[in-house]
Amino acid sequence: MTVAQVAALGGAPPLHTSATTKYSGKNASFLHHHHNLSKRSHFYNLKLCFNSSCSSINPIFGVKRRRFTPNLSLESDIPNPLHQEDTELNEQSKKNLQQWDSLTAKFAGAANVPFLLLQLPQIVLNARNLIAGNEAALFAVPWLGMFTGLLGNLSLLSYFAKKGETEAMIVQTLGVVSTYAVITQLAMAGSMPVPQFTATSVVVACGLLINFLNYFKLLNHIIWNFWEDFITIAGLSALPQVMWSTFVPYVPNSILPGIISFVIAVVAVVMARMGKLPEKATKFVGSVSGWTATLLFMWMPVAQMWTNFLNPENIKGLSSFSMLLAMMGNGLLIPRALFVKDLMWFTGSCWASFFYGWGNLICMYLCASISKEFFLAATVGLFVWTGYSLWSDSKAYGHGSPLTSLKVLLFGP
């Protein structure tokens, strides 16, 4: 199991001005307002509705319901997905939302702890082998898998930098730096060819510089557009190839899927930049880099499950502590993704928590690799945390049911 396979998303998965909320109501008129609710998160483009039928009172929480549009899949690169509020909300409602905003940001920041603990052992082990002159041991870590994870981290870093999600940016930056540290060790051992390592180093340096310049509004938009096109093409090329390679030798060992997807990606990006695609197709191309990065991370658990199915004895080689840390790290990102109504981020975080972390713990429990008490404690903790996230989000937004936030995220208001 490589570090890239346990990297987090956060996801999965971008920003200018936020989409606007539409309120229903006869003869209603709207005014746009800009309002900053906290230092960590911003709510943009508020619409004030003067018709009393535009909002209703939630009898449970005693606050007005807020209508908003989730960050849908084809619009995942819209900045600041949807933080819109009715200016007529009472002070208690605003306070609840501010508190949940601040708390989810702290949860996302805390995710760095399990991810750091998750990746340090691999780096330390590689360092010990290099010092001992045991370079052959590093050949057990496939550099191509590490590069795929690195590419996913860079894509998601761009996504969150554009959204202004500072804590998620730190998570992805940690993933980039730690994965690059492992790749450097592989190059020192001769496991990774020098030309590929040099090219990777250039991409990492440029990616980190571009993303942080863009975050601080210091980057020319032409350079940013070029970088977005690059990660879109790279992600679309890597995803089908990684999926195909998972099932080798049951399928022929070929690079044809990567070549075909590369050509399709180049054509799609060029046509989008030339304005030759419909509006929805252009939006899809603009958001595809974040989704491909998320799908890359989502596919890694599938590959692990496939390996477990073919070789059940290999399950004993998995670290239950690593699976628990992966589940915890991605679980801490779920509340923030739910709060900002980012479908891609929420999907990737939940997938990694339930399918990768908890899913592998199920396999280990069934194979008697972990104790019943350990498995039950992890299971109860995950489901209680998820329930708390749904309940708190619904309370902050003034919904009557904990499932309403999930419904709005998936299907809209």
BAVEXTI-996955 format. One record per residue (C-alpha): residue number from 0; residue in one letter; z, y, x. Coordinates in steps of 0.2 Angstrom, whole numbers, plus 5000, padded with zeros to 4 digits. Each point is the difference from the previous one (the first is absolute). Layout:
BEGIN
pos / code / Z / Y / X
NUM / A / Z / Y / X
...
// end
This chain:
BEGIN
pos / code / Z / Y / X
0 / M / 5000 / 5000 / 5000
1 / T / 4995 / 5016 / 5008
2 / V / 5007 / 5017 / 4998
3 / A / 4985 / 5006 / 4991
4 / Q / 5002 / 4988 / 4986
5 / V / 5017 / 5007 / 4996
6 / A / 4996 / 5018 / 5001
7 / A / 5003 / 5010 / 4985
8 / L / 4990 / 5010 / 4989
9 / G / 5004 / 5011 / 4992
10 / G / 4991 / 5001 / 4997
11 / A / 4991 / 4996 / 4992
12 / P / 4987 / 5017 / 5005
13 / P / 4992 / 5036 / 4994
14 / L / 5000 / 5019 / 4996
15 / H / 4994 / 5017 / 4995
16 / T / 5006 / 5006 / 4983
17 / S / 5007 / 4989 / 4987
18 / A / 4992 / 4994 / 4984
19 / T / 5005 / 5010 / 4985
20 / T / 5009 / 4993 / 4985
21 / K / 4993 / 5001 / 4983
22 / Y / 5011 / 5003 / 4985
23 / S / 4994 / 4997 / 4982
24 / G / 5003 / 5013 / 4987
25 / K / 4990 / 5011 / 4988
26 / N / 4995 / 5017 / 5007
27 / A / 5010 / 4997 / 5015
28 / S / 4998 / 5011 / 5016
29 / F / 5004 / 4996 / 5018
30 / L / 5006 / 5010 / 5015
31 / H / 5000 / 4994 / 5017
32 / H / 5016 / 5002 / 5010
33 / H / 5005 / 4995 / 5018
34 / H / 5018 / 4993 / 5001
35 / N / 5009 / 4993 / 5015
36 / L / 5014 / 4988 / 4994
37 / S / 5006 / 4994 / 5017
38 / K / 4998 / 5001 / 5019
39 / R / 4993 / 4983 / 5000
40 / S / 4988 / 4999 / 4986
41 / H / 4990 / 5013 / 4990
42 / F / 4994 / 5001 / 4983
43 / Y / 4984 / 5009 / 4997
44 / N / 4989 / 5007 / 4987
45 / L / 5012 / 5001 / 4985
46 / K / 4994 / 5003 / 4983
47 / L / 5010 / 5010 / 4988
48 / C / 4997 / 4995 / 4982
49 / F / 5004 / 5012 / 4986
50 / N / 4998 / 4988 / 4986
51 / S / 5016 / 4991 / 4995
52 / S / 4991 / 4984 / 4996
53 / C / 4995 / 4999 / 5018
54 / S / 5016 / 4992 / 5005
55 / S / 5014 / 4989 / 4992
56 / I / 5018 / 4997 / 5002
57 / N / 5006 / 4984 / 5007
58 / P / 5015 / 4995 / 4989
59 / I / 5008 / 4989 / 5014
60 / F / 5000 / 5012 / 5014
61 / G / 4999 / 5016 / 4990
62 / V / 4986 / 5008 / 5010
63 / K / 4982 / 5003 / 4997
64 / R / 4987 / 4987 / 5004
65 / R / 4988 / 5004 / 5014
66 / R / 4982 / 4995 / 4999
67 / F / 4991 / 4997 / 5016
68 / T / 4986 / 4990 / 5007
69 / P / 5003 / 4987 / 5013
70 / N / 4990 / 4999 / 5016
71 / L / 4987 / 4988 / 4994
72 / S / 4991 / 4988 / 5012
73 / L / 4984 / 5010 / 5000
74 / E / 5009 / 5016 / 5003
75 / S / 5013 / 4994 / 5013
76 / D / 4994 / 5013 / 5013
77 / I / 5005 / 5015 / 4988
78 / P / 5014 / 5010 / 5009
79 / N / 5017 / 5001 / 4992
80 / P / 4995 / 4987 / 4987
81 / L / 5010 / 5007 / 4985
82 / H / 5015 / 5010 / 5001
83 / Q / 4998 / 5011 / 4985
84 / E / 5014 / 5006 / 4989
85 / D / 5002 / 5010 / 4984
86 / T / 5009 / 5017 / 5004
87 / E / 5010 / 4999 / 4984
88 / L / 5010 / 4985 / 5007
89 / N / 5019 / 5002 / 5000
90 / E / 5009 / 5002 / 5016
91 / Q / 5008 / 4983 / 4999
92 / S / 4983 / 4992 / 4999
93 / K / 4993 / 5009 / 5015
94 / K / 5016 / 4996 / 5009
95 / N / 4998 / 4981 / 4996
96 / L / 4982 / 5001 / 5007
97 / Q / 5005 / 5009 / 5015
98 / Q / 5013 / 4988 / 5004
99 / W / 4989 / 4985 / 4998
100 / D / 4986 / 5008 / 5011
101 / S / 5013 / 5003 / 5014
102 / L / 5007 / 4982 / 4999
103 / T / 4983 / 4991 / 5000
104 / A / 4995 / 5011 / 5015
105 / K / 5016 / 4994 / 5009
106 / F / 4996 / 4982 / 4995
107 / A / 4983 / 5001 / 5007
108 / G / 5007 / 5007 / 5016
109 / A / 5013 / 4986 / 5001
110 / A / 4985 / 4987 / 5000
111 / N / 4998 / 5004 / 5018
112 / V / 5016 / 4991 / 5005
113 / P / 4994 / 4983 / 4994
114 / F / 4983 / 5002 / 5007
115 / L / 5006 / 5005 / 5017
116 / L / 5012 / 4985 / 5000
117 / L / 4985 / 4990 / 4995
118 / Q / 4988 / 5004 / 5014
119 / L / 5012 / 5003 / 5015
120 / P / 5003 / 4981 / 5003
121 / Q / 4982 / 4997 / 5003
122 / I / 4999 / 5015 / 5012
123 / V / 5015 / 4994 / 5010
124 / L / 4994 / 4982 / 5001
125 / N / 4983 / 5006 / 5007
126 / A / 5009 / 5011 / 5013
127 / R / 5011 / 4985 / 5006
128 / N / 4985 / 4989 / 5002
129 / L / 4990 / 5013 / 5009
130 / I / 5015 / 5003 / 5012
131 / A / 5002 / 4982 / 5003
132 / G / 4981 / 4998 / 5004
133 / N / 4997 / 4989 / 4984
134 / E / 4984 / 5009 / 4994
135 / A / 4994 / 4985 / 4992
136 / A / 5013 / 5001 / 4987
137 / L / 4993 / 5016 / 4993
138 / F / 4983 / 4991 / 4996
139 / A / 5009 / 4993 / 4985
140 / V / 4999 / 5017 / 4992
141 / P / 4982 / 5003 / 4994
142 / W / 4995 / 5018 / 5005
143 / L / 4987 / 5000 / 4986
144 / G / 5014 / 4998 / 4987
145 / M / 5010 / 5014 / 5008
146 / F / 4985 / 5011 / 5000
147 / T / 4997 / 4997 / 4981
148 / G / 5018 / 5005 / 4997
149 / L / 4999 / 5015 / 5011
150 / L / 4984 / 5006 / 4990
151 / G / 5010 / 4997 / 4984
152 / N / 5014 / 5011 / 5006
153 / L / 4988 / 5014 / 5005
154 / S / 4991 / 5000 / 4984
155 / L / 5017 / 5001 / 4990
156 / L / 5006 / 5013 / 5012
157 / S / 4985 / 5011 / 4995
158 / Y / 5003 / 4996 / 4982
159 / F / 5018 / 5006 / 5000
160 / A / 4997 / 5015 / 5012
161 / K / 4988 / 5006 / 4987
162 / K / 5012 / 4998 / 4986
163 / G / 5014 / 5008 / 5010
164 / E / 5012 / 4985 / 4999
165 / T / 5010 / 5003 / 5016
166 / E / 5011 / 4985 / 4999
167 / A / 4985 / 4988 / 4997
168 / M / 4991 / 5008 / 5014
169 / I / 5014 / 4996 / 5012
170 / V / 5000 / 4982 / 4994
171 / Q / 4981 / 4998 / 5004
172 / T / 5002 / 5010 / 5016
173 / L / 5013 / 4987 / 5005
174 / G / 4988 / 4987 / 4996
175 / V / 4986 / 5007 / 5010
176 / V / 5011 / 5003 / 5016
177 / S / 5009 / 4983 / 4999
178 / T / 4984 / 4991 / 4997
179 / Y / 4991 / 5010 / 5014
180 / A / 5015 / 4995 / 5012
181 / V / 4997 / 4982 / 4997
182 / I / 4981 / 5002 / 5002
183 / T / 5004 / 5009 / 5017
184 / Q / 5010 / 4985 / 5005
185 / L / 4986 / 4988 / 4995
186 / A / 4988 / 5010 / 5011
187 / M / 5012 / 5000 / 5015
188 / A / 5000 / 4981 / 4998
189 / G / 4981 / 4999 / 4999
190 / S / 5001 / 4993 / 4982
191 / M / 4990 / 5015 / 4994
192 / P / 4984 / 5005 / 5009
193 / V / 5001 / 5017 / 5009
194 / P / 4985 / 5008 / 4991
195 / Q / 5007 / 4996 / 4983
196 / F / 5017 / 5007 / 5005
197 / T / 4993 / 5016 / 5007
198 / A / 4991 / 5003 / 4983
199 / T / 5015 / 4996 / 4991
200 / S / 5010 / 5012 / 5010
201 / V / 4988 / 5014 / 4996
202 / V / 5000 / 4996 / 4982
203 / V / 5019 / 5000 / 4999
204 / A / 5002 / 5016 / 5010
205 / C / 4987 / 5009 / 4989
206 / G / 5007 / 4993 / 4984
207 / L / 5018 / 5006 / 5004
208 / L / 4994 / 5017 / 5005
209 / I / 4988 / 5003 / 4985
210 / N / 5013 / 4994 / 4987
211 / F / 5014 / 5011 / 5006
212 / L / 4988 / 5015 / 5003
213 / N / 4994 / 4997 / 4982
214 / Y / 5018 / 4999 / 4993
215 / F / 5004 / 5017 / 5008
216 / K / 4984 / 5007 / 4993
217 / L / 4993 / 5003 / 5018
218 / L / 4985 / 4989 / 4999
219 / N / 4982 / 5005 / 4996
220 / H / 4994 / 4992 / 4984
221 / I / 4984 / 4994 / 5008
222 / I / 5010 / 4990 / 5013
223 / W / 5011 / 4993 / 4986
224 / N / 4985 / 4994 / 4990
225 / F / 4993 / 4991 / 5015
226 / W / 5016 / 4991 / 5003
227 / E / 5001 / 4995 / 4982
228 / D / 4982 / 4993 / 5001
229 / F / 5005 / 4991 / 5016
230 / I / 5015 / 4991 / 4992
231 / T / 4991 / 4996 / 4984
232 / I / 4986 / 4991 / 5009
233 / A / 5012 / 4991 / 5012
234 / G / 5011 / 4995 / 4986
235 / L / 4986 / 4994 / 4989
236 / S / 4992 / 4990 / 5015
237 / A / 5017 / 4992 / 5005
238 / L / 5006 / 4994 / 4983
239 / P / 4986 / 4988 / 4995
240 / Q / 5000 / 4993 / 5018
241 / V / 5019 / 4997 / 5000
242 / M / 4999 / 4992 / 4983
243 / W / 4986 / 4988 / 5005
244 / S / 5008 / 4996 / 5017
245 / T / 5016 / 4994 / 4991
246 / F / 4991 / 4984 / 4993
247 / V / 4991 / 4995 / 5017
248 / P / 4997 / 4986 / 5003
249 / Y / 4998 / 4996 / 4982
250 / V / 4986 / 5013 / 5000
251 / P / 4988 / 5003 / 5014
252 / N / 5006 / 5011 / 5014
253 / S / 4989 / 5016 / 4998
254 / I / 5001 / 5019 / 5002
255 / L / 4987 / 5002 / 4986
256 / P / 5012 / 5006 / 4987
257 / G / 5006 / 5014 / 5012
258 / I / 4982 / 5005 / 5004
259 / I / 4995 / 5000 / 4982
260 / S / 5015 / 5010 / 4994
261 / F / 4997 / 5012 / 5015
262 / V / 4982 / 5004 / 4994
263 / I / 5006 / 5002 / 4982
264 / A / 5014 / 5012 / 5006
265 / V / 4989 / 5011 / 5010
266 / V / 4987 / 5001 / 4986
267 / A / 5014 / 5005 / 4987
268 / V / 5008 / 5013 / 5012
269 / V / 4983 / 5008 / 5004
270 / M / 4995 / 5001 / 4982
271 / A / 5017 / 5007 / 4994
272 / R / 4999 / 5013 / 5013
273 / M / 4982 / 5004 / 4995
274 / G / 5005 / 5001 / 4982
275 / K / 4989 / 4986 / 4995
276 / L / 5013 / 4990 / 4991
277 / P / 5007 / 5003 / 4982
278 / E / 5017 / 5009 / 4999
279 / K / 5011 / 4985 / 4997
280 / A / 4991 / 4990 / 5014
281 / T / 5003 / 5015 / 5012
282 / K / 5019 / 5000 / 4995
283 / F / 5000 / 4981 / 5003
284 / V / 4993 / 5002 / 5018
285 / G / 5012 / 5014 / 5003
286 / S / 5015 / 4989 / 4996
287 / V / 4994 / 4984 / 5007
288 / S / 5008 / 5001 / 5017
289 / G / 5017 / 5000 / 4993
290 / W / 4996 / 4986 / 4989
291 / T / 4992 / 4989 / 5014
292 / A / 5015 / 5003 / 5011
293 / T / 5012 / 4995 / 4986
294 / L / 4989 / 4985 / 4996
295 / L / 5000 / 4995 / 5019
296 / F / 5019 / 5000 / 4999
297 / M / 5000 / 4991 / 4983
298 / W / 4988 / 4986 / 5007
299 / M / 5012 / 4996 / 5015
300 / P / 5012 / 4992 / 4989
301 / V / 4986 / 4990 / 4992
302 / A / 4995 / 4994 / 5017
303 / Q / 5018 / 4995 / 5004
304 / M / 5002 / 4991 / 4983
305 / W / 4983 / 4991 / 5004
306 / T / 5007 / 4995 / 5017
307 / N / 5016 / 4994 / 4992
308 / F / 4990 / 4989 / 4987
309 / L / 4990 / 4992 / 5014
310 / N / 5014 / 4997 / 5012
311 / P / 5017 / 5000 / 4991
312 / E / 5009 / 4995 / 5016
313 / N / 4995 / 5017 / 5007
314 / I / 5012 / 5008 / 4988
315 / K / 5015 / 4996 / 5011
316 / G / 4992 / 5011 / 5013
317 / L / 5002 / 5015 / 4988
318 / S / 5015 / 5012 / 5002
319 / S / 5010 / 5002 / 4984
320 / F / 5007 / 5016 / 5007
321 / S / 4982 / 5007 / 5003
322 / M / 4995 / 4996 / 4982
323 / L / 5016 / 5008 / 4994
324 / L / 4997 / 5016 / 5010
325 / A / 4982 / 5001 / 4994
326 / M / 5006 / 4998 / 4982
327 / M / 5013 / 5013 / 5002
328 / G / 4989 / 5013 / 5009
329 / N / 4986 / 4999 / 4987
330 / G / 5013 / 4999 / 4986
331 / L / 5007 / 5017 / 5006
332 / L / 4983 / 5008 / 4997
333 / I / 4998 / 4994 / 4982
334 / P / 5011 / 5014 / 4992
335 / R / 4990 / 5014 / 5009
336 / A / 4983 / 4992 / 4995
337 / L / 5006 / 4999 / 4982
338 / F / 5007 / 5018 / 5000
339 / V / 4984 / 5008 / 5006
340 / K / 4990 / 4988 / 4989
341 / D / 4989 / 4994 / 5014
342 / L / 4992 / 4983 / 4994
343 / M / 4993 / 4995 / 5017
344 / W / 5017 / 5003 / 5009
345 / F / 5010 / 4991 / 4986
346 / T / 4988 / 4985 / 5000
347 / G / 5001 / 4998 / 5019
348 / S / 5019 / 5002 / 5001
349 / C / 5003 / 4988 / 4986
350 / W / 4988 / 4987 / 5006
351 / A / 5007 / 5000 / 5017
352 / S / 5018 / 4999 / 4993
353 / F / 4997 / 4986 / 4988
354 / F / 4986 / 4991 / 5006
355 / Y / 5002 / 5001 / 5019
356 / G / 5019 / 5002 / 5002
357 / W / 5007 / 4991 / 4985
358 / G / 4985 / 4988 / 4999
359 / N / 5002 / 4993 / 5017
360 / L / 5019 / 4999 / 4997
361 / I / 4996 / 4989 / 4985
362 / C / 4989 / 4989 / 5011
363 / M / 5014 / 4999 / 5013
364 / Y / 5013 / 4995 / 4987
365 / L / 4989 / 4986 / 4992
366 / C / 4998 / 4993 / 5018
367 / A / 5019 / 5001 / 5003
368 / S / 4997 / 5013 / 5014
369 / I / 5013 / 5012 / 4993
370 / S / 5016 / 4997 / 4990
371 / K / 5001 / 5002 / 4981
372 / E / 5013 / 5014 / 5002
373 / F / 4988 / 5010 / 5011
374 / F / 4986 / 4998 / 4988
375 / L / 5010 / 5004 / 4985
376 / A / 5007 / 5016 / 5008
377 / A / 4983 / 5006 / 5005
378 / T / 4993 / 4997 / 4983
379 / V / 5014 / 5008 / 4990
380 / G / 4999 / 5015 / 5012
381 / L / 4981 / 5002 / 4998
382 / F / 5001 / 4999 / 4981
383 / V / 5015 / 5011 / 4998
384 / W / 4992 / 5013 / 5012
385 / T / 4984 / 5000 / 4990
386 / G / 5009 / 5002 / 4983
387 / Y / 5010 / 5014 / 5007
388 / S / 4984 / 5009 / 5006
389 / L / 4992 / 4998 / 4983
390 / W / 5016 / 5006 / 4991
391 / S / 5003 / 5015 / 5011
392 / D / 4981 / 5006 / 4999
393 / S / 5000 / 4998 / 4981
394 / K / 5016 / 5010 / 4999
395 / A / 4994 / 5014 / 5011
396 / Y / 4984 / 5002 / 4990
397 / G / 5009 / 4999 / 4984
398 / H / 4992 / 4983 / 4994
399 / G / 5009 / 4989 / 4987
400 / S / 4997 / 4984 / 5009
401 / P / 5000 / 4994 / 5018
402 / L / 4983 / 4993 / 4998
403 / T / 4992 / 5016 / 4994
404 / S / 4998 / 5006 / 5018
405 / L / 4991 / 4984 / 5004
406 / K / 4989 / 5002 / 4985
407 / V / 4996 / 5018 / 5004
408 / L / 4996 / 4995 / 5018
409 / L / 4988 / 4986 / 4995
410 / F / 4992 / 5007 / 4984
411 / G / 5004 / 5018 / 4999
412 / P / 5010 / 5010 / 4987
// end
